[in-house]
Amino acid sequence: MSNISAYIVLIIAVILGTAANGFAKSAQGFTLLFPSMLTAVSIVGCMFTLSIVMKIIPVGVTYASFAGLCIIATTFIGIYKFNQMPDLYTIIGLALIISGVLIVNLLGKTT
């Protein structure tokens, strides 16, 4: 698997992780069966895809990228699905997260 393939699988992991976060919110503390099941399935898929990525990309870079991108994506889900608008300080923090993910992936040593 090439680095490009690993990053594609990482994006799939981010999508699954973000979906799991949205489903967890909808599960209302795991009191609703269907959203709870969707949460569990998407988390397992997310961890599986992350394990594939970690064969190629170092664990620290993988998880930093995954966590940062998942935070950003989950924020957008919160905005669109749950009408949760971030304030100025949240937006600044999210911009710093994006900067960190870019620095780790574009400037950091990955071997």
C-alpha positions in Angstrom: 0.0 0.0 0.0 1.3 3.4 -0.9 1.2 6.6 1.1 -1.6 7.9 -1.1 -3.6 4.8 -0.5 -3.0 5.1 3.2 -4.3 8.6 3.3 -7.4 7.6 1.3 -8.0 4.9 4.0 -7.4 7.6 6.7 -10.1 9.7 5.1 -12.5 6.7 5.3 -11.5 6.4 9.0 -12.3 10.0 9.6 -15.7 9.6 7.8 -16.5 6.6 10.0 -15.3 8.3 13.2 -17.3 11.4 12.4 -20.4 9.3 11.6 -19.9 7.5 15.0 -19.8 10.8 16.8 -23.1 11.9 15.1 -24.7 8.6 15.8 -23.6 8.7 19.4 -25.3 12.1 19.8 -28.5 10.7 18.2 -28.3 7.6 20.5 -29.1 9.8 23.5 -26.8 8.1 25.9 -27.2 4.7 24.1 -30.9 4.6 25.1 -32.0 4.3 21.4 -31.2 0.9 19.8 -30.8 1.8 16.2 -28.4 4.8 16.6 -26.5 2.9 19.3 -26.0 0.0 16.9 -24.9 2.4 14.1 -22.4 4.0 16.6 -20.9 0.6 17.4 -20.6 -0.6 13.8 -19.0 2.7 12.7 -16.6 2.7 15.6 -15.4 -0.8 14.7 -15.1 0.2 11.1 -13.1 3.3 12.1 -10.7 1.3 14.3 -10.2 -1.3 11.5 -9.4 1.3 8.9 -7.0 3.1 11.3 -5.2 -0.1 11.9 -4.6 -0.5 8.2 -3.3 3.1 8.0 -0.9 2.5 10.8 0.9 -0.2 8.7 2.2 2.6 6.5 2.0 5.9 8.4 3.5 6.2 11.9 1.0 5.8 14.7 1.5 9.4 16.1 1.0 11.0 12.7 -2.0 8.7 11.9 -3.7 9.5 15.2 -2.9 13.2 15.2 -4.3 13.5 11.7 -7.3 11.3 12.5 -8.2 13.2 15.7 -7.7 16.6 14.2 -9.7 15.9 11.1 -12.4 14.2 13.1 -12.8 17.2 15.4 -13.2 19.5 12.4 -15.7 17.2 10.6 -17.6 16.6 13.8 -17.9 20.4 14.3 -19.4 20.7 10.9 -21.9 17.9 11.7 -22.8 19.8 14.9 -23.4 22.9 12.9 -25.5 21.3 10.2 -27.3 18.5 12.0 -27.6 19.9 15.6 -27.5 23.6 15.0 -24.5 24.1 17.3 -22.7 27.3 16.2 -19.1 27.7 17.3 -18.1 31.0 18.9 -15.0 33.0 17.9 -12.6 31.2 20.3 -13.8 27.8 19.0 -13.2 28.9 15.5 -9.7 30.1 16.4 -9.0 26.7 18.2 -10.2 24.8 15.1 -7.9 26.9 12.9 -5.0 25.9 15.2 -6.0 22.3 14.9 -6.1 22.5 11.1 -2.6 24.2 11.2 -1.3 21.4 13.4 -2.6 18.6 11.2 -1.0 20.4 8.1 2.3 20.9 9.9 2.5 17.3 11.1 1.7 15.9 7.6 3.5 18.3 5.3 6.6 19.3 7.4 7.0 16.5 9.9 9.2 13.5 9.3 6.9 10.4 8.8 9.5 7.6 8.7 
